[in-house]
Amino acid sequence: MKEQNITHPDVKYRNTNRKGRDIAMNLPVTFYQMWHGHEHILQVNGNTLSVKTPPFIKNGTMIRYGGHGLPPRQMGTPGDLIITVLIQRDNKYSIEGGNLVAEHEVSVWDAMTGGVTEYTHIDDRVLKISIKEGTQHHQVQRIPGYGIHGGDLFIRLHINIPKPIAFENGLLNIIQLGRMPQTVPD
């Protein structure tokens, strides 16, 4: 008697390795975390996942974690977790054309007459910056070796113009301005 081979109709699916769906996720990273690198703790599908971003990671970089996506409908392996790094905007720092650009305020007096100002770098180093006489608003100074990967740092100078102080007592204004207020005849 001949042996009959009976197969189940789903046998072709059992032998294939089906993969579950991938999960896409955005990971917001502060500028400070981008500069120093950071470990982020995420909750994905009820599991805790540690995601380490290296220093100087670029905006839009995609990180793939295999097997952390959705499980398949039948037999197979889970999909992948795809993380897109999004560097958040910062009021003090930006990256323009691969260069580190920092915003720094200087006084009107220093801009007009020249001087030295202290700038605290993102890695907490204090730099002394020489301000040239006649510096204009938004003028940029280049500092070699303090940028990304040892490149250049560009500091955009903002001239801080003080606002006038209004006092109810006009005597202080007279002393500061060196003139008498004009009187209105009766």
C-alpha positions as CSV (number, residue, x, y, z in Angstrom):
1,M,0.0,0.0,0.0
2,K,1.2,3.4,-0.9
3,E,1.6,6.0,1.8
4,Q,-0.4,9.0,1.2
5,N,1.1,12.4,2.1
6,I,-1.6,14.6,3.6
7,T,-0.8,18.3,4.0
8,H,-2.7,21.0,5.7
9,P,-3.8,23.9,3.4
10,D,-1.9,26.4,5.6
11,V,1.4,24.6,5.3
12,K,2.8,27.0,2.8
13,Y,2.2,29.8,5.3
14,R,3.8,27.9,8.2
15,N,7.1,27.5,6.5
16,T,7.4,31.2,5.6
17,N,8.7,33.7,8.0
18,R,6.2,36.5,8.1
19,K,7.2,39.8,9.5
20,G,4.9,42.1,11.6
21,R,4.5,45.8,10.7
22,D,7.1,48.3,11.5
23,I,6.4,51.2,13.9
24,A,7.6,54.7,13.0
25,M,8.3,57.1,15.9
26,N,9.8,60.6,16.2
27,L,12.3,61.2,19.0
28,P,12.6,64.8,20.0
29,V,16.2,65.6,21.0
30,T,17.3,68.9,22.7
31,F,20.3,70.7,21.4
32,Y,22.2,69.9,24.6
33,Q,21.4,66.2,24.2
34,M,22.5,66.3,20.5
35,W,25.9,67.8,21.6
36,H,26.7,65.4,24.4
37,G,24.7,62.3,23.4
38,H,21.9,61.0,25.5
39,E,20.1,57.9,26.7
40,H,16.3,58.1,26.1
41,I,13.9,55.7,27.8
42,L,10.9,54.8,25.6
43,Q,7.8,52.7,26.2
44,V,7.0,50.7,23.0
45,N,4.3,48.0,23.0
46,G,4.4,47.7,26.8
47,N,8.2,47.2,26.8
48,T,10.8,49.6,28.0
49,L,13.5,50.4,25.5
50,S,16.7,52.3,26.0
51,V,17.7,54.4,23.0
52,K,21.2,55.9,23.0
53,T,21.8,58.8,20.6
54,P,25.5,59.5,20.0
55,P,27.0,63.0,20.2
56,F,26.5,65.2,17.1
57,I,23.6,63.1,15.7
58,K,22.1,64.8,12.7
59,N,18.5,65.9,12.4
60,G,16.4,63.4,10.5
61,T,18.7,60.4,11.3
62,M,16.8,57.2,11.4
63,I,17.6,54.5,13.9
64,R,16.2,50.9,13.4
65,Y,15.6,48.5,16.3
66,G,14.8,45.1,14.9
67,G,12.0,43.0,16.5
68,H,10.5,45.9,18.4
69,G,7.6,46.6,16.0
70,L,4.1,45.0,15.9
71,P,3.8,41.2,16.0
72,P,2.7,39.4,12.8
73,R,-0.9,38.2,12.4
74,Q,0.2,34.6,12.1
75,M,3.5,33.0,12.8
76,G,6.7,35.0,12.3
77,T,8.8,37.7,13.8
78,P,7.7,41.2,15.0
79,G,8.4,44.2,12.8
80,D,11.0,46.9,13.5
81,L,10.9,50.1,15.4
82,I,12.1,53.0,13.2
83,I,13.0,56.1,15.2
84,T,13.5,59.5,13.4
85,V,15.6,61.9,15.4
86,L,14.3,65.5,15.5
87,I,16.6,68.1,16.9
88,Q,14.4,70.7,18.7
89,R,14.9,74.4,18.0
90,D,17.0,76.3,20.5
91,N,17.1,80.0,21.2
92,K,20.8,80.1,21.7
93,Y,22.2,77.5,19.2
94,S,21.5,76.4,15.6
95,I,23.2,74.4,12.9
96,E,23.5,76.2,9.6
97,G,25.3,74.4,6.7
98,G,27.0,72.0,9.1
99,N,28.4,74.8,11.3
100,L,27.5,75.5,14.9
101,V,26.0,79.0,15.2
102,A,25.5,80.6,18.6
103,E,23.6,83.8,19.5
104,H,25.3,86.1,22.1
105,E,24.3,89.5,23.4
106,V,26.8,92.4,23.9
107,S,26.2,95.8,25.3
108,V,25.9,98.9,23.1
109,W,29.0,100.3,24.8
110,D,31.1,97.3,23.9
111,A,29.7,97.3,20.3
112,M,30.6,101.0,19.9
113,T,34.0,101.2,21.7
114,G,35.2,97.6,21.5
115,G,35.9,95.3,24.4
116,V,35.9,91.8,25.7
117,T,32.8,89.7,26.5
118,E,32.6,86.2,28.1
119,Y,30.7,83.5,26.3
120,T,29.7,80.2,27.9
121,H,29.9,77.4,25.3
122,I,27.5,74.5,25.3
123,D,30.1,72.3,26.9
124,D,30.4,74.8,29.8
125,R,33.8,76.2,28.7
126,V,34.0,80.0,29.1
127,L,35.5,81.8,26.1
128,K,36.7,85.4,26.1
129,I,35.6,87.1,22.8
130,S,37.2,90.3,21.6
131,I,34.6,92.7,20.3
132,K,35.9,95.1,17.7
133,E,35.1,98.8,17.7
134,G,32.0,99.6,15.6
135,T,30.5,96.1,15.8
136,Q,27.1,96.0,14.1
137,H,24.0,94.1,15.1
138,H,24.0,90.4,13.8
139,Q,27.7,90.6,12.9
140,V,29.3,87.1,13.0
141,Q,32.6,86.2,14.6
142,R,34.3,82.9,13.8
143,I,36.1,80.9,16.6
144,P,38.1,78.0,15.2
145,G,38.0,74.6,17.0
146,Y,34.8,75.1,19.0
147,G,32.2,73.8,16.5
148,I,30.8,70.4,15.7
149,H,33.6,67.7,15.4
150,G,36.2,70.4,16.2
151,G,35.1,72.6,13.4
152,D,34.4,76.4,13.7
153,L,31.9,78.1,16.0
154,F,30.2,81.1,14.6
155,I,28.9,83.6,17.1
156,R,26.2,86.0,15.9
157,L,26.3,89.1,18.1
158,H,23.1,90.9,19.2
159,I,23.5,94.4,20.5
160,N,21.5,94.9,23.6
161,I,20.0,98.4,23.5
162,P,18.6,99.3,26.9
163,K,15.0,100.5,27.1
164,P,14.4,104.0,28.5
165,I,13.4,104.1,32.2
166,A,10.2,106.0,33.0
167,F,10.0,107.6,36.4
168,E,7.1,109.5,38.0
169,N,9.6,111.8,39.7
170,G,11.2,113.9,36.9
171,L,14.2,114.8,39.2
172,L,16.0,111.6,38.3
173,N,15.5,112.3,34.6
174,I,16.9,115.8,35.1
175,I,20.0,114.4,36.8
176,Q,20.6,111.7,34.2
177,L,19.9,113.9,31.2
178,G,21.6,117.0,32.6
179,R,18.9,119.3,31.5
180,M,15.8,121.0,33.0
181,P,12.3,120.0,31.9
182,Q,10.5,122.5,29.8
183,T,7.7,124.3,31.7
184,V,4.5,125.3,30.1
185,P,3.4,128.9,30.8
186,D,0.1,129.4,32.6
